[in-house]
Amino acid sequence: MGKSKRSKINHSSHRPYSTATKFNQSRTPTHSPLKSKLNKAPQHLPTIPFNPTDRVLLVGEGDFSFAHSLYNHHNCSSLVATCYDTIVSLTEKYPQAARHIRELEAAARDDDTADVEVLYGIDATKLGKGGMASGGKAVKKGAFDKVAFNFPHVGGLTKDVNRQLLVNFFKAALPLLAPAGQIIVNIFEGEPYSLWNIRDLARHVGLQVRTSFKFQFDAYPGYRHARTLGNIEGGGRWKGEDRDARTYILERKDAGATQAQPFRQKKRKTESSDSDQDD
């Protein structure tokens, strides 16, 4: 039998960034004047910096739940999802990864609208050169519209080591971008992450932060933050989903006026380039 088409989520537009539908918006009707006023208060919908037509590279995936969510809930069907670990190490650290990988590989096999690839042993700092010293692979095809790294962190090490991780990632990702391509980095708010100064790191490698906005975990159904060192028995007290996080969109400094505006503008702070949305 030939490949079968999966049902696609209907998208009203093809803006590079889309404003997602608010999850669980149903409310119990009320006749209280006070509650009615509160219910009319403006609500910020999450911004999704991925378009169904984008060619997307994900690096540093943990249990592949983010890739799984992008494919199933945001129609990202041209997707290369990679992790640093070998398949053996990965499934030991994150047993739940096996299901996500199985379903992504099934999409690559059975869905004629999908171009999905799962790769192991990919070093995010050596994307075009090969991965780990023990025979890691390289991402061989470029021209990605989006290259994304979720919550980069070298487990338990210093600020300088993590800053260097980001710098080396930026350098490795730049040659793989399409002409108007962008790099997406999600990091937690507060220290020690704020000490990394991602804007400064970007400038040193010829990038600029186009914008930033709040990252909302519930905008990616099924996605769970995976700790670098693997699952903690019993779940642990610390959960990434409970922390505030931010998305940074980076582009080449020379992108200039030739690059299309990435999304419908919200009210923004009056800065010339490195700017944030007010959410």
Secondary structure by P-SEA (a helix, b strand, c coil): ccccccccccccccccccccccccccccccccaaaaaaaaccccccccccccccbbbbcccccaaaaaaaaccccccbbbbbbcccaaaaaaacccaaaaaaaaaaaaccccccbbbbbccccccccccccccccccccccccccbbbbcccccccccaaaaaaaaaaaaaaacccccccbbbbbbbbccccccccaaaaaaaaacccccbbbbbbccccccbbbbccccccccccccccccbbbbbbbbccccccccccccccccccccccccccccc
